[in-house]
Amino acid sequence: MNLNEKKPVKRPLIFYYLIVFVVLILLNILVVPAMRERSILETTYSDFLDSIENKEVKEVELEDSVIYYTVEKDGEIVICKTGRIADINLVDRLNESGAEFAQEIPTQQSPLISFLVSWLMPIAIFIVLGQWLSKKMMKGMGGTGAMAFGKSNAKIYVKSSTGIKFSDVAGEDEAKELLKEIVDYLHNPQLYREIGASLPKGALLVGPPGTGKTLLAKAVAGEANVPFFSISGSEFVEMFVGMGAAKVRDLFKQANEKAPCIVFIDEIDTIGKKRDGQISGNDEREQTLNQLLTEMDGFDSSKGVVILAATNRPDSLDPALLRPGRFDRRIPVELPDLQGREEILKVHAKKIKIADNVNFHEIAKAASGASGAELANIVNEAALRAVRDGRKFATQMDLEESIEVVIAGYQKKSRVLSNKEKLIVSYHEIGHALVAAKQTESAPVHKITIIPRTSGALGYTMQVEEKEHFLMTKEEMENKIATLTGGRAAEEIVFQSITTGASNDIEQATKLARGMITQYGMSDEFDMVAMETVSNQYLGGDSSLACSFETQTKVDKKVVELVKKQHEKAKQILQDNIGKLHELAKYLYDHETITGEEFMEILNRKEEPLSLEKKEE
């Protein structure tokens, strides 16, 4: 693709109608007067006076510098024009000759020409413009005629031209196992027919963004070596009612003609949302969904047509779409675990030059919660960093730094903190780390830095779990809240003042405390009663309280009590380890970054009675 190639600019329809309007105005201003002037006979002023004397002037139009008048010659009316000369008796002479004064003398042109200019020319221009715009619209929709409105614009990857196999997809072993059965059926349908088994009509891939749902669908087509139709749900939505349903019919018609094949509909929630029964002026989406349901019932799965669909919002889909016989399988494509992240990193690392001693296990641990797309971005950022630093391959340090780039953004070297701000941030981050280290069941500190980042963070403390676990106890969650409040607690103890730097900590601590009370049943007063419902779990989770106003007030009080209790615990931990707080803050102030090993080494050695406050004074 030529990067310098300029794409044509798509202009709105009103733009072309404005052009026609301007052209018509120009015709009336320029063309019509020009035709009029060509039909007028120019005479001298003496000829004009002679015509008055002979009473030949029928009509006259007096302008500032020109006089138009008509005379009859050989039985025809001729329009004449002459220059105007100052003559105070002219009007009287014209009155005496019987001439009529006119506002405007009509041009001497045939009725046919007048009709062509006034009516047929504008109509012809509109017809030509309409045809041109119609062809452009047809071309943009992938067709050349009126029937193209109902044509499906699915992208077709014939056979295995995508070049993607299951070996290119890592970290989703369970999803691959479920999809391999579909591939095996497409390869050996007779084995399944002998026992009476039928091919699943459809499989729904659900999971968070970036986990590889589209990649898995392409891998199925690549492994099965069959045609692969790919289309997004938004491409069925049209301005005209019925066009989306026509596209669905055409898509399934093409699929049946090329069977066995795979049809992949990405973001199916665009057309598959629940039908709420509300009457709408434009029910295009509902008609498209009804047509999709009908087509999925109508086609013969024995031909080998498999429907794959992907969505981030399975809870919003219509129940009729999810019943057996339509989407028979629901395949979760979740965020990868530790082993899955390590495998994904290795797959993407094959695309770049990398050092031999890179420990992907450590990188995978630090990238907890990252999706496949984010891990691919981490590897790419490491390669870019290696190029910036003049290296021919990416190192362990590049990968570790790229994790921080994805989490907190690039280092903002242009932002220079004052000594006082740097001091406050040092104590704030050590407050987090020290509270975490002095509590049991807390993740070890991996890195502490006070280098500002483009995300707006002036510093951060990174904790990395030694082993991956999927449950959190009440004690672990309380410890996490205490760790989040440790930064503000350090500011209060050392400076007897507070800053705005704890805003994100406060937000996370409050969210965690509210979840303990409303979702996880960790409150003695409410026991195992859910006060909150969560929707869109794959898109961050939108929560809404499902209780009375009185209960909401009690929930708010419990949240405040819980956070306050952990805040006091954090302050007590720092008071008990005030010497280490000063010693670690001094080291961080001087070096700007501390690794987990350095932090633990300073924490476990004998205290040095040196206060950073005294040094600054």
N, C-alpha and C positions, 0 to 999 in steps of 0.2 A: 504493500500500500504506500502510495506516495504521500509523505507527510505534508508536502507543500501544496497538494491538490486542494483546491477550494471547492467546498460543497455548495451546490446551488441554494440560494436563499428562498425559502418557502414564504410567499407573501399571502396575506389574507384575501378572501374573495372580494371584499369591499374595495381593495386596492385597484382591481381591474375595472370595477364599475365606475370608480372615480376617473379612470383614464377615459372610458367611453363618454362620461359626462363632459370632461374637458374637451374631447374631440368634437362633440356636438356643438359646444359653445364656440369653438374656433371656426367651425363650418359656418355658423350663423354670422360670426363677426367678420370673417375673411372671405369665404367662398361666395356666400350669397351677395354681399355688396359688390364683389368683383364681377359677378355675372350681371348684376344690375348695371354697373358702369359700362360694361361692354355693349349693352343694348341701347345706350343713350347717345343721341347725336349732338355733337358740340357745334355751337353756332357763335357768331359775333353778336355784340350788343346791338349793332345796327340792324341785323336780321331780326332780333327780338323786337325792336321798335317798329320795324315794318310789319311784323305779324300782328302787333297791337293795332296799328293803323288800319290794317286790312280786316280786323276783327276775326283773325284766325286762331287766336289763343283761346283754348277751351278751359284748361286748368293751369294754375300757376302756384309754385311753392317758393316762397322767398326765404332765403337763408342769409347769414351775415355776409358771405362773400360769393355765393353761388345762387343762381336762379334756375329752377327746373320748371319747364312749361310743356304743355302738349299742344300740338297742332294737327290738323287733319289734312293728309296729302294722299290723293288718289284713293280716297275712301278708307284709309287706314290711319289710326292714331299713332303719331310719332312723338316720342319723348325727347325733348331737346334740353341742352344745358348751356348756360352762358355765364360769364362773370358779372358780378353786380357792381354798378357804378352809382355813386351818390346822386340821387335824383329825387327831389322832394315832391315832384308831380307824378311820380311813377304810379302810386296807388290810385290816384284820381284817374289817370289814363286807363289803367286796367279796369276800373269800375265802369268807365264810359264805354269800353270795348265789349263789356259783357262777360269778361273772364271770371271764372270761379276760383276763389282762394282755397287751397287744399293744405292739410297738415302734412301729408306725404303722398307723393305721386307714385302709384304702383308701377313696378318694373314692367318693361315690355318683354315678356317672355311667354312662351307657349304654356298652356295649362299642363301639358305632359311633363315639361321640365320642372315646373313648380311642384307638381305632385311627387316627382322623383326625389327632389331635394328635400321637401318638407316631410315626406312620409316613408317612402321606400328606403332611402339611404339610412336613416336611423334604425329601421327595422332590420335591414341587412347586417348592419354592424352588430346589433345585439345577437342575431342568429349566429354569425361567425364567431363572436366571442363565446356564446353558449356552447357551441360545438367544441371549441378549443379547450374551454374549462372542463367539459365533460370528458374529453380524451385524457386530460391531465389527471383527473380524479380516477378514471379507470386504470390508468397506468400506475398511479400510486397505490391502488388496491390490488395490483397484480393481475389485472384482467384487461381486456380490450373492448368489452361491450357491456351492455346493460346487465347481462347475466353474471358478470364478474362480482357483483355485490355479494352474492352468496357463496363465493369461492373461499375455501380455507387457505390461509397463508401460512400453513405449518411448514417448518423447515424439515427437509427430508435428508437424513444421512443414510445413504444406501449401503447395505452390508456393514462392514466394520471400518468404514472410512474415518470414523472418529478416532480410531487408534487407541481407545481406552479399554483396558481389561480390569478384571478384579484385582490383579496384582498392583495396579496403580492406585487402588483405594485401600487405605490402611486405617486401623483403629475402629472399624465397624464390622467385626467378625460375625456378630449375630445377624445383622441385616444382610450381610453377604450370604450367609448360610440359607436364609429364607428365600433369597432371590436366585440362588444357584438351582433350586428345584424348578423354578420357572424356566431357566435356561436349559436344564436337562430335559424338560418336557418338550421344548421347541426342537431339541436335537433328536429325541427318541420318543415321539408321541405314542408309538405302538405299544411300548412297555406299559404305559399308564392305561391305554384303552383296553388292554387284555384283562386287567383287573377291575375295570369299570370306573377308574378315576377320571375326572375331568379337570381340565386346566382352570385355575382361578381366573375369573374374568378380569379382576382388577386388584392392584395392590396400592395402598396409600402409604406414602413415606411421610412421616411426621417427625418434627424435631426443630431445635433452635436454628436460626440463620447461620450459615457457614459450616454446617456439619457434613455436607457432601451429598445431599439428596439428589441433586441434578447429576452429579458425577456418578453416583450409583446407577441411576437410570441409563446413562450412556454406557456404563460398563456392562450392564445386562445386554444391551444391543450389540456391543462389541464382542462379548463372549458367545452370544447366540448366533452371530453372523447373519442377522436379518435386518431388513429396513427399519429405520427408526424415525418416527414422526415426532417432532418436538414443537410444542406451541404453548404460549403463556395464556392463562385464563383471561387476562385483560384484552387479548386480541379478539375474543369473541364479542366483546362489548362494542356495540355500534350505535351510531346516532339514530338510525332508522329501526323501528320495531320490526322484528322478524329476521333481520340480517344475521344476528348471532345464531339463531336456531338453524338458519340455512347453512352457516359455516360448519356447525356441528354435523349436519347431515352429510355435507360434502367431505368432511374429514373422515367419517366412518366409511363412506363409500370408497374413498381412496385406500383406506386401510384394508377393507375386504378384498379389493382388487390386488393388493400386494401381499396378502397373507401367505405365510406367517410373517408377522411384523409386531412391532411394539409402538404404541402411541403414548407419548409422555405429555401430560398437561401440568405445567408448572403453575404454582400459586392458584390452585383450583378454588380456593375460598373466594376468589373474585366473582365467580359465577355460581358457586355451590353454597352460598349462605342460606341459613334457615329461612323458610317462607313463613313470614309472620302474619299473613292474612290481611294486611292493611292494603286498602285500595290505593293504587298509585296511578298517576296520569301516564306514566311510561313504565310498563312492566316488561321491558326488554330482557332484564336479567332473569326474571322468573320464567319467561318463555324459553330462554336458552337453557336453563336448568332442567325444565320439563323435557326438552328435546334430548338433552344428554341422558336423562334417566330412561327415556324411551329407547334410545339407540343402544344403551348398555344392556337392556332387556332383550333387544331384538337380534343382536348379532350372535352368530354361532361360534362359541369358544373352541369348538373342535377344529376350526380352521387355523387356529394358532394366532389369534389377535389378542394381545395382552394390553390392558390399559394400566399405565403407571401414572400416579399423580403425586404431587408434593405440596405440602402446606405447612405453615408455622402456626396455624390457628385451627386445629381439628375440632375444638369445642364450638366453633361457629358454623360448622357444616350441617347441611340438612340431614336429618336421620334417614330419609329415604335413600340418600346417596351412600350411606355407610352400611346398609343392611347386606347380609349375605346374598350373593347372586349379582351384586354390582361390584363393590369393593370388598372382596372376600377376605383380604388380609390387611392388617394394619401393622406396618413395620416401623418401629421407633428407631430413629437415627439420632441418638443422644450425643451429648458432649463426650469426647473420648476420655477414658481413664488413664492412669499413669502409663501403663504398658502401651495403650493405644496412642498416646501422645508421642511416646518414644518412637514407635513405628512410623507415625506420620512424619516426624522430623527426619527420619532416615530416608523416607521416600522423596521428600522435597530436597534433601541435602544432595541427592544424586544429580540434581540439575545444576549445582554450583561446585566450584573447587573449594575443598575444605581440608583443614589440617587433619593428620592421622590420629592425633591424640584427643580429639573432641569427645567429651563424655555426654552423650545424648540423654542418659538417665538423669543427670543433674539438671540439664536444661528442661527436661520434661517435668521434673519436680517443681522447678521455679515457675513454670508456665501453667500452674494449676488453674483449671476452669477455662482454658483456651480452646476455641473451636479449631477445626481443621483449617479453615481459611485464615484464622489468626496465626496458627503455627506456620503456615506457608508464608505469611507476611513477615514473621519473625526471621525465618531463614533468608528471605530476600533482603530484609533490612541488614542482616549480618554481612551479606555479600556487598551491599552498597557501602557499608562502613569500612570494609576491607579495602575497597577501591579508593575511598576518600583518604585513607591512611597510607596508600601507596603499597599495599600488600597484594600478592598474587592469589591468595587463598584466604578463606574466613577461618578465624580461630575461636577457641572457647570464649575468650573475652568479647569477641564480636557478637556471638550469640547471646551471651548474658546481657550485654548492653542493649541488644535489640529487643529483649524482653522488657527492659525498662522503658524503651522508646514506645513500645506498644501500650504499656500500662500507663505511663505518666508523660509521654511525649519526649521530644528532644531536649537536650541540655540548652538552657537559655543563657548563653555566656554573656550576652549584652546586659543582662540584669545584674547589677552589682549591689549587694546588700550593704547597708551601713554596718559598722561594728556592733551597734546596739541590736539591730535586727538579726544579724548573724548570731549573736549571743543568745537571743531569745529562741531562735529556731533550733540552735544546738541543744539547749535545755529541753525544749519541747519534744524533739525526736528521741533524746535519751530517756525522757520520761516514759514514752511509749515502750521503748526497748527494755528498760529496767523493770517496769511493772510486769511485762510479759515474762521476763527471765525469772522473776522471783515467785511466779505462780506455777503450780503443777498443772498438767494437762494443757499447756500452752505450746504453740508451735515455736520452734527455735528461731532466733533472730538470724537472718541471712545477710542483710546489708542495711546500713544506715547512711544516709547522705543528706547534706544541706545545700546541694547544688540545685538552683531553681530549674524548673522544667516548663516546657511550653504549655502544659495543661493548666498552669497557674499554681502548681504546688511549689512551695519554697523549700521543701524537703520531704522525705518520706522514710518510713521504716518497713523493710520487707521481711516477712516471716514465711518460712517454707516448712511444710510438714515433712517429717522423715518418712512416714508411710501414709498412703492414701486411705482415708476412712470416710464412710458415708453416713454415719450417725454422729450427732453431737449431743452430749449429755447436758443437763441443766448447769452443772458446774463449769463445763467448758464454755458455754454461752455467757455465763456471768463473768468468767475470767476475760473473755473477749471484750465485753463491755468495759470492764475495769481497764484493760489495755488501751482501749480507745479514749478513755478519760485521762490516761496518764500524762498526755502532753499538756493539757490545761492544768492538771494538778501540779506539774513541775513549775509552770509559770507562776501559779499562786504562791507556792512555797518559796521560790527563789526571789521573785520580783515583787511579791505582794500586789500584783496587777494581772490583768488578763488582756488578751489580744483577739483579733478576728481569725487567727490562724487555726482555730479548732472547729471551724464551721462544718467541715466535712466529717470530722470525728463525731460531732454532736448528731449530725444527720444519721450516720450509720449506727451509733449507739441507740438512738431513739427507735430506729426501725427494728433493730434486733430485739430490744426490750418489748416493743409492741407485739412482735411476732411470738415471743415466748408466752405472752398472756392471752392473745386472741387466737392463735393458730395451734400452738403446740401444747396447750393445757398445762403450763408450768406455773400456774397460780393456785394457791391454796383456796382462795375464795371462790373462783369460778370452776375449779376442778377440770373435768374433761369436756368442757362445753366450748364449741367453736364460736367465737364472736366475729369472725371475719371470713369472707369467702374470697378466693383468688381465681381470676380468669386470665386467659392468655399466658399460661405458664411458660411457654416457649419464647415470649416476647417481653420478658421482664416481670410479668405477673402484676396485673392490676388488682388491687385489693379493695374491698368495700366492706364496711362494718354491717353486720346483720343482727343488731340488737337495739334495745330501746335507748332513749336519750339518757335515762337515769343510769343504765349500765355503761353507756359510753363515758359518762362522767367518772364512774368508778374505775373504768379501764384507764383513763387518763391519769387518775391519781396513782394507780398501781405502777404505771410506766414511770412516772416521776419518782416514786419511792424506790423503784428498782435501780434506775440510773443513778440517783443520789447516793444510794447505799454503796454501789460499786465505785463511785467517784470518791467517797470517803475512804474506801479500802485502798484505792490507788494512792491517795495522799498519805495514808499511814505507811504503805510500803516504801514510798520515797523518803518519808521522814526517818524511817528506820535505816535507810541506806543513803543518807545524805552525803556521806563522804564519797561513795562511789558515783553518786549523781554528779558531783563537782568534777571528779577525776575523769569520768567518761565524757562529760560535756567539754572539758578543756581539750581532750584529745580530738574530739570531733571538730571543735572550733579551729584547731590548728591544721588538721588534715582534711577536713570537709567530707571525708568518706571513711567509714569503718566497715570492715568485713565481719561476718559472724564469728570467725576464729579470733580476730583481734578483740572483739567485744567481750567474748567469754574469757579470754586471757587476762584482760584488765579487770574484769569482774571478779575473777577467782584469786587474784594476787592480793597481797597485803595493801591496805589503803594508804594513800599518800595524803597527809593533812595539808592539801593545797586547795584554796578556794579560788575559782576563776573570777569571782567578784573582786577579790582583793587584788588580783593581778591587773584587772582593768582599772582599778582605782590608782 
